[in-house]
Amino acid sequence: MKHVALSVLFDFGARAAAGLALAAPVTAVVVASGIGNFPGGDRLLFERGGLLLVEVVRASWSLLPPLALSSLVTGAFVYAALALPQALVWTALGEATPEPTPAFLGRACARVPAYFALASLGFLAQILVFSLGLTAAGMLHGRSSANPLRADLGALVVLGCAGVLALMLGVLRDVAGATVACGVAGSKNALRAGLRVALTRPLALAGRFLGPTALGLALVILVALATGSLDVGAPEGSRFVLVAVLHQLVALAVTVCRTVWLKSAIAVVRPQLAGGSAARR
């Protein structure tokens, strides 16, 4: 239990640091635009119509290409670095009995390449699905331009199908990760084992995935509504601190919800792997 708690906290801290690293260049561009010199501050960017937002983008247009390139490079390094906290979480959740910390860390580090490969493949597959979905939605919308309502509905259906498929790919990635936590070696073997489990127990996996995911989404919506009612531009600095604390608390809660799902995935995967091994013997 100690390893699980420390691993989850480390994962949360690593993701928070990654978010800051990715957001820092964008924040610098917004600050350099001078929008903060107005009495309303950067709240003006979110006014209806988005006039000032468009103006800031136009004024900063020359900075956007190098910003995109630097963010892409930073994102690649961040994505690779996050494989370690994920390996720690998976290994802690997959422990049948508590192990000494050195043995636990050694086992987790040995699994980093497999988790990095699974995460990368899953991410690329989801990007491909979204790209194909956007292309198909655009083509369908263009062909049905004579009937705007039909065109919009058709495009939304295509985008919805692409979103569901991308979500299913994410679930498959997590199930494959669960097989690694249960002892399957290598990303290729993990993908094969994960696909076999997903085809064997789809309803069990869906039920265990939807609960924590719905809870995490509900928490995000509730905190968004709560922070939206707070005016962080007011003179009281306590409002800004309260919003920041709420954001971090909901991020931690979402991390915990994801951990619950990963633990549930292991609970579904382990009996299937044990049964398959027994059958082969």
MIKETOR-292103 format. One line per 4 residues: their letters; for each residue x, y, z of C-alpha. Coordinates in steps of 0.2 Angstrom, whole numbers, plus 5000, padded with zeros to 4 digits. Layout:
A	X/Y/Z ~ ...
// end
This chain:
MKHV	5000/5000/5000 ~ 5015/5012/5004 ~ 5022/5009/4986 ~ 5005/5013/4978
ALSV	5002/5029/4988 ~ 5020/5035/4984 ~ 5019/5030/4966 ~ 5002/5039/4964
LFDF	5009/5055/4972 ~ 5025/5054/4961 ~ 5014/5052/4946 ~ 5003/5067/4950
GARA	5019/5077/4954 ~ 5027/5072/4937 ~ 5011/5076/4927 ~ 5009/5093/4936
AAGL	5027/5097/4932 ~ 5025/5092/4914 ~ 5009/5103/4913 ~ 5019/5118/4919
ALAA	5033/5114/4907 ~ 5021/5113/4892 ~ 5011/5129/4897 ~ 5026/5140/4901
PVTA	5030/5145/4883 ~ 5012/5149/4879 ~ 5011/5159/4895 ~ 5026/5169/4890
VVVA	5019/5173/4874 ~ 5003/5179/4882 ~ 5013/5190/4894 ~ 5023/5197/4880
SGIG	5008/5203/4871 ~ 5005/5216/4885 ~ 4987/5210/4888 ~ 4991/5211/4907
NFPG	4993/5230/4906 ~ 4974/5232/4904 ~ 4963/5234/4920 ~ 4954/5217/4915
GDRL	4970/5207/4913 ~ 4970/5191/4903 ~ 4952/5189/4907 ~ 4949/5200/4892
LFER	4954/5185/4881 ~ 4939/5175/4886 ~ 4926/5189/4883 ~ 4912/5185/4871
GGLL	4917/5187/4852 ~ 4935/5183/4856 ~ 4941/5200/4848 ~ 4956/5202/4859
LVEV	4960/5184/4858 ~ 4961/5185/4839 ~ 4971/5201/4840 ~ 4984/5193/4852
VRAS	4986/5178/4841 ~ 4988/5190/4826 ~ 5001/5200/4835 ~ 5010/5185/4840
WSLL	5009/5176/4824 ~ 5028/5176/4821 ~ 5031/5168/4837 ~ 5019/5153/4834
PPLA	5030/5142/4823 ~ 5045/5142/4834 ~ 5033/5140/4849 ~ 5025/5125/4841
LSSL	5042/5117/4837 ~ 5048/5120/4854 ~ 5032/5113/4862 ~ 5033/5098/4851
VTGA	5051/5094/4857 ~ 5047/5097/4875 ~ 5031/5086/4873 ~ 5041/5072/4866
FVYA	5054/5073/4881 ~ 5040/5075/4894 ~ 5030/5060/4886 ~ 5046/5049/4887
ALAL	5049/5055/4905 ~ 5031/5050/4911 ~ 5034/5032/4907 ~ 5044/5031/4923
PQAL	5030/5036/4935 ~ 5018/5025/4925 ~ 5029/5010/4927 ~ 5030/5014/4946
VWTA	5011/5015/4947 ~ 5008/4999/4937 ~ 5021/4989/4946 ~ 5015/4995/4963
LGEA	4997/4990/4958 ~ 5003/4973/4952 ~ 5012/4968/4968 ~ 5004/4952/4975
TPEP	5014/4954/4991 ~ 5024/4970/4996 ~ 5042/4969/4991 ~ 5058/4978/4997
TPAF	5059/4996/4990 ~ 5075/4992/4980 ~ 5068/4977/4972 ~ 5052/4986/4968
LGRA	5061/5001/4960 ~ 5072/4989/4950 ~ 5057/4979/4943 ~ 5048/4995/4939
CARV	5063/5003/4929 ~ 5065/4986/4920 ~ 5047/4989/4913 ~ 5049/5007/4908
PAYF	5053/5002/4889 ~ 5038/4992/4888 ~ 5026/5005/4895 ~ 5034/5019/4884
ALAS	5032/5008/4869 ~ 5013/5005/4873 ~ 5010/5023/4878 ~ 5018/5029/4861
LGFL	5009/5016/4851 ~ 4992/5021/4859 ~ 4995/5039/4857 ~ 5000/5038/4839
AQIL	4985/5027/4835 ~ 4973/5039/4844 ~ 4981/5054/4834 ~ 4978/5044/4818
VFSL	4960/5040/4822 ~ 4956/5058/4826 ~ 4965/5064/4810 ~ 4955/5052/4799
GLTA	4939/5056/4809 ~ 4942/5075/4806 ~ 4945/5072/4787 ~ 4930/5061/4785
AGML	4919/5073/4794 ~ 4925/5088/4783 ~ 4922/5078/4767 ~ 4905/5073/4773
HGRS	4901/5090/4778 ~ 4906/5097/4761 ~ 4896/5085/4752 ~ 4880/5088/4762
SANP	4882/5107/4762 ~ 4865/5109/4753 ~ 4857/5103/4769 ~ 4866/5112/4784
LRAD	4857/5102/4798 ~ 4861/5085/4790 ~ 4879/5090/4786 ~ 4881/5095/4804
LGAL	4873/5080/4811 ~ 4883/5069/4800 ~ 4900/5077/4804 ~ 4895/5075/4823
VVLG	4891/5057/4821 ~ 4908/5054/4812 ~ 4918/5063/4825 ~ 4908/5054/4839
CAGV	4913/5037/4831 ~ 4931/5043/4830 ~ 4931/5048/4849 ~ 4923/5032/4854
LALM	4936/5022/4844 ~ 4950/5033/4851 ~ 4943/5029/4869 ~ 4943/5010/4865
LGVL	4961/5011/4860 ~ 4966/5020/4876 ~ 4957/5006/4886 ~ 4967/4993/4875
RDVA	4983/5001/4879 ~ 4979/5001/4898 ~ 4974/4982/4897 ~ 4990/4979/4888
GATV	4999/4988/4902 ~ 4990/4978/4915 ~ 4997/4962/4907 ~ 5015/4969/4909
ACGV	5011/4972/4927 ~ 5005/4954/4929 ~ 5022/4947/4922 ~ 5020/4948/4903
AGSK	5037/4953/4895 ~ 5038/4965/4881 ~ 5026/4977/4872 ~ 5022/4965/4858
NALR	5017/4951/4869 ~ 5008/4963/4880 ~ 4998/4969/4865 ~ 4993/4952/4860
AGLR	4988/4947/4878 ~ 4979/4963/4881 ~ 4969/4961/4864 ~ 4965/4943/4869
VALT	4958/4949/4886 ~ 4949/4963/4879 ~ 4940/4951/4867 ~ 4936/4939/4881
RPLA	4930/4951/4894 ~ 4924/4966/4885 ~ 4909/4970/4897 ~ 4919/4967/4913
LAGR	4932/4979/4907 ~ 4919/4992/4901 ~ 4910/4992/4917 ~ 4926/4994/4927
FLGP	4932/5008/4916 ~ 4916/5018/4915 ~ 4914/5020/4934 ~ 4931/5029/4938
TALG	4930/5039/4922 ~ 4913/5045/4925 ~ 4917/5050/4943 ~ 4933/5059/4937
LALV	4923/5068/4923 ~ 4910/5073/4936 ~ 4923/5080/4947 ~ 4931/5091/4933
ILVA	4914/5098/4929 ~ 4909/5102/4947 ~ 4926/5111/4950 ~ 4925/5120/4933
LATG	4908/5127/4939 ~ 4914/5131/4956 ~ 4930/5140/4950 ~ 4920/5149/4936
SLDV	4909/5158/4950 ~ 4925/5164/4958 ~ 4932/5181/4951 ~ 4951/5178/4952
GAPE	4954/5196/4945 ~ 4946/5203/4961 ~ 4957/5212/4973 ~ 4957/5198/4986
GSRF	4972/5186/4982 ~ 4964/5172/4992 ~ 4952/5169/4977 ~ 4967/5165/4966
VLVA	4975/5154/4979 ~ 4958/5145/4981 ~ 4956/5142/4963 ~ 4974/5135/4961
VLHQ	4971/5123/4976 ~ 4955/5117/4968 ~ 4963/5114/4952 ~ 4977/5104/4960
LVAL	4964/5094/4971 ~ 4954/5089/4956 ~ 4970/5084/4946 ~ 4975/5073/4961
AVTV	4957/5066/4962 ~ 4957/5062/4943 ~ 4974/5053/4945 ~ 4967/5043/4959
CRTV	4952/5038/4948 ~ 4963/5033/4935 ~ 4973/5022/4947 ~ 4957/5014/4953
WLKS	4953/5009/4934 ~ 4971/5002/4932 ~ 4969/4992/4948 ~ 4952/4985/4941
AIAV	4960/4981/4924 ~ 4974/4971/4933 ~ 4960/4962/4943 ~ 4952/4957/4926
VRPQ	4968/4953/4917 ~ 4977/4942/4930 ~ 4964/4927/4931 ~ 4964/4927/4911
LAGG	4982/4926/4910 ~ 4983/4912/4924 ~ 4969/4903/4915 ~ 4978/4904/4898
SAAR	4994/4898/4906 ~ 4986/4883/4914 ~ 4977/4879/4897 ~ 4994/4879/4888
R	5002/4867/4901
// end
